[in-house]
Amino acid sequence: MTPPPVGRPLFSPLSIRGRLQLAAILVASVITVLAFLRARERRAAEERRISEQSQQTATIVARSLDGAVRDAETLLNSLRRLVDLSAAPERNDVLLQALYRETPVRYSNIFLVDSLGRSIGAAKLPAAGRAAVALGERAYFQEALRTKRFTVGTPVRTTLYDNTPWFLPFIAPIVDSTSGRVRAMVGAGMLLDSLEAMHVARGLPSGSILSVIDSADRIVLRSRDADAWIGKVFPQEPRPSVTSVPLAWGTFVTSSIDSVERLFGAQTLTQIPWRVYVGIPTEYAFGPSRTQFTQDVLLGLLFSLTVVVLGYWIVARFVSPIESLTRDARAISTGDMARRSTIASDDEVGTLARTFNTMADAIVERNTELAASQEQLRQAHKLEALGSFAGGVAHDFNNYLSSIIGHSEMALADLPVASPVRDDVEGVLASAQRAAELTRQILIFSRQQAMAPQLLDPNDVITGIERMIARLLGESITLTLSLGPQLGVMRADRGQVEQVLMNLAANARDAMPSGGRFQITTSRIELGDHELHTPTLPSGHYIQISASDTGTGISAATRERMFEPFFTTKDRGRGTGLGLALAYGIVQQSGGAIHVASTEGRGTTFHIYFPLATAEPAAINAIKGSESLNGAFNDSDPLIAAAAIAPATVTPGAERILLVEDDDAVASATTRMLARAGYVVARAGDGQAGLDALASATRPYELVITDVVMPGMSGGDLAREISVRYPLVKVLFISGYPDDDELVRDVAEYQLPFLAKPFSTADLLQTVRRLLDAEHRVAGAAR
């Protein structure tokens, strides 16, 4: 081989055409690789999707079968208590026929047989009559007879229908309580075609298979060729596939017994040891990816040719103007917001330049808006800081008020009735109570208020916010109250009850855009053990508050989800979906329930049930209710109400109490209150000192009263330590500003003993006595 002349390169540079050809080859290669990668990714995505679908379907089927088993077991358990084995079979037939018509589940039959499997009652009888019923040799009958338990059999044919369809039998024995012998059995059958599992199977892609296998590996249910497979043993060793790979959720790819590859999902039932398998053909998943691969390759080649053709034109027409735009963009990125493009052509580049200038103007406008938003954010931070500051001020203020109220009440207790100083001290006490109400408002503003359940007259609560509800509803909606007399009292947080009523009024307003009528009714009712509309409530006396509107009503689908958090049917921006969820939670927390009755186009009624609280007649007459949502001060101040219902004398005590309080004034007043009532009180200045006092005590303390906000160890941390080290010691929290979020949540959710500062002597002594007496009752019951 002759070497190339000196000075010439080994390879000559490619021409423009060669470069374009090379570029086309490279682009085509890249597009082909991308098409392959995309097809593989799509295949994997389809595998995951079908795997998830098969697994989800298996889970849904398992849950539906579990539900069918539970329904059948519930039915048969109820039936065992209803049937009369001494009655004539014809009388049992009438009972079972009535139950068959009324049950919401579609059963093929409900029957009653004796211990030999002979019919003594049935909702349906075969054409040959009662004598044709002989279940004694059935496997499920023998299993129930042996185990004396509710049993689910394998599917069998029924002659009750012309085409003798398959049905799934359920049976439960009736056992003699004295001899333990099976006297009879109640049973029910469910047509396989009526099972929700079969409806789910029909929604699967073509070629899919749904199989249900019992603990003996016999096929119980199969969506394809059911007659050929039900009752047979499922093959344990299917022929493996070369594409068998493990996938998520236990799914896998394998060749089924009919040589069709499927993606399988499996799920085990919880009620009975059955397994559900759902297989979806892999062709359903991989076919679209193959088609997409071919399309991507063809589009890639076409795109490559387009790139070659447009190459020259793009370079000549767009490169220089784009470089100019690039320089302008860099100038703007460095802060030159006055920079604009000078390109003024009418072609695409000119359009791009004008778009660039518009974008630059928009950036300037966005920056202006951003500056305004930042200013709003700073204002929000100021409000947040103000709320925190207000909460801190309320904490110190409540400590001062606790000392003032405590010493004032003790001074009043020591002063003679005719003393001229008494009016002055009463004036100080009244002012302190008004100041306490003001601090409560501050705590609401700072969102640091624990739940405070109290005895409430529902009529007083409703009338207290009547004007506010009317303003919320507007002039086009008429508000009417129908309040029953002498309802009694309920124990709940007044502010939360008011919030429930306001939320219901807001929903009623939205349901009556053209006006209507909103009515609130109160009554005292007694619920029995079988009240269908309030299944969560035990029998007893309740206060019922009903809120009715004449609006658009609520659909059945919406009623099923209306109490879910964040579920709303309102337009975006008009509702958060929390109103009814909060109302539901508040009522549940107070021991009650909500029932909704609604007809589309005819209005809605919410029935709220609160347990009737027991209280002395004098206490009921003294209840006026606390301040309503409008924030006005009135004679229903909770401190005044508490003082009004407090007994003239307080039961003295002799128990040992440890007071953990870092404020000397509060500690001094509280100690004197307790000591005057006969308690033996020790003091600790912080949480660690409280633990040391408990550890060094020669005699155990029955109660620890602790402040929540303290330096070092907080009251919540102290209570958690006490619950571990001294589980028998009761803990009472006192605070004017509980900034322990976890503790605030626990106080509301678990109704922990909590006393808000400032508190009166009667409040303190009654709370302490109630806690100690409850502990004594528990100890006595344990003994």
Secondary structure, 3 states (H helix, E strand, C coil): CCCCCCCCCCCCCCCHHHHHHHHHHHHHHHHHHHHHHHHHHHHHHHHHHHHHHHHHHHHHHHHHHHHHHHHHHHHHHHHHHHCCCCCCHHHHHHHHHHHHHHCCCCCCEEEEEECCCEEEEECCCCCCCHHHCECCCCHHHHHHHHHCCCEECCCEECCCCCCCCEEEEEEEEEECCCCCCEEEEEEEEEEHHHCHHHHHHHCCCCCCEEEEECCCCEEEEECCCHHHHCCCECCCCCCCCCCCCECHHHCEEEECCCCCEEEEEEEECCCCCCEEEEEEEHHHHHHHHHHHHHHHHHHHHHHHHHHHHHHHHHHHHHHHHHHHHHHHHHHHHCCCCCCCCCCCCCCHHHHHHHHHHHHHHHHHHHHHHHHHHHHHHHHHHHHHHHHHHHHHHHHHHHHHHHHHHHHHHHHHHHCCCCCCCHHHHHHHHHHHHHHHHHHHHHHHHCCCCCCCCEEECHHHHHHHCHHHHHHHHCCCEEEEEEECCCCCEEEECHHHHHHHHHHHHHHHHHHCCCCEEEEEEEEEEEECCCCCCCCCCCCEEEEEEEEEECCCCCCHHHHHHCCCCCCCCCCCCCCCCCHHHHHHHHHHHCCCEEEEEEECCCEEEEEEEEEEECCCHHHHHHCCCCCCCCCCCCCCCHHHHHHHHCCCCCCCCCCEEEEECCCHHHHHHHHHHHHHCCCEEEEECCHHHHHHHHHHCCCCCCEEEEECCCCCCCHHHHHHHHHHHCCCCEEEEEECCCCCHHHHHHHHHHCCCEEECCCCHHHHHHHHHHHHHHHHHHHHHHC
